[in-house]
Amino acid sequence: MSAAWLRWIGPVAVGLLFVAGWHAAVTLGEVPHYIVPSPLLVAETLVADWSLLARSLRFTLEVTLLALALSVLLGTLLSFLFVQSRLIEASLFPYAVVLQVTPIVAIAPLIIIWVREPFAALVICATVAAIFPVIANTTLGLRSVDPGLADLFRLYRASRLQTLLRLRLPGAAPYFFAGLRISAALALIGAVVAEFVAGTGGTESGLAYQILMAGLQLNIPRLFAALLLITLAGIALFLGVSLLSWLALRRWHESEVSSPG
Amino acid sequence: MHDAQAAVEIRGADKTYPNGVRALSPIDLTVREGEIVTLVGPSGCGKSTLLRMVAGLLAPDRGSVRLADAFAGRTAFVFQQPTLMPWARVEANVRLPLELAGERGAGAAEEVAHALELVGLSPFARAWPRELSGGMQMRASIARALVTQPRLLLMDEPFGALDEITRHRLDREISALAAHERLTILFVTHSIYEAAFLSSRAFVMSARPGRLTREVVIDAPHPRGDAFRASPAFTAACAELSQRLAEAAGEPVA
């Protein structure tokens, strides 16, 4: 059997075994569905409540993707700024760290109070949660230039812009994508956490809101269905970013030359 | 050949690094047009420092490094490592100096093809650097140096990491290139055999701070082939260089 098959069969088998065990435990143990619903019931709820859940999924995904896009844009621009001078980096980097180490749950209420537009508030929270890996990794990548190539660019009198575009940027790509994978997961977590904090404030509402409400109403099957959708969204996001990374690096970088991640 | 024009004139150049290490004691060296001058010496003797000064990557503390007008701006450097951009195909790597100078279009494509042909890499133009062997990566690096049609080639132990057979072949090719493209070459190596094979004149450099000992003249026309390796001139040059090197190494090493 080929290695590619092995990589799929293992996780799929574990997943199926888990679902089967879950089903068996719930059915045989006669666990009430308001404590733990059976996987079958979760699937049925997913279908029955699809219009409601799909709208929430879309909302959460919008917040997440917008926050991720903002993180990439702002994070990359900040990294460019950082590598322009050590003074700028030394002055600003500690504050990026402050942003990173302060739990998003703690800042979210403030942001939600300050920013009246709920959607914008959620996007800001998720961006704050997601931006640091992009900044840190891209800065590291932009600084990790092969000294020989740097000499070569100096010899041929390359301009600052030429050096940035042709040397620093492609050299930083593997670092950037490593950061992006982490940021993608953090953007989703940030979006969900911020929604929890915002509670029932907004008119439109995401998956976290559904979980919150389902919990209050003891509608545990719907809670599970929403949870499942968040997990699936996270997996899809991770795979999407991995695919991007593979497309960008597969030709030349050791991390991606063999097969998609 | 001794009345040829000076391509590079180094007068009293010395260098002490900020950490206090004295890399060079004052060096005087003239490289004349059309000759291959090699600097042989142990690791850390300041050979690379001297070469980087000629390239303009490093300024001497005192003294001067002057390139003749015909050579200024027509200099190319080949590093110890192939230093290729891993994210670009071989042809794109070779095209880089042209692109940095703003040259594009059919003219540039032609020059890239010509440079690749000179080093025998034409079939690998579309390959990625990681797909090439060490020797072929070095050829790509040389093609990149040749693409701007330089008159002075500075080579810093370019074949040090290659196996002996590949190194011999590339040395032959450098000798042929020098003859056909009328290149002036300043070549740094730690191999006396490479120095004896390539040089019009060779200098042994003593350990830190680097000093040049008397020149060894190897009077045989380029291109040189494998037959030259069996000639008395080659054998004599090797013997003389190895004696100079032993003398240089006899001094206390920092």
Interface residues (C-beta under 8 A of the other chain):
Chain A: D146 G148 L149 D151 L152 F153 R154 L155 Y156 R157 A158 Q162 R166 L167 P170 G171 A173 R251 W252 H253 V257
Chain B: A55 G56 L57 T75 A76 F77 F79 Q80 Q81 T83 M85 P86 W87 A88 L96 P97 E99 L100 A101 W128 P129 R130
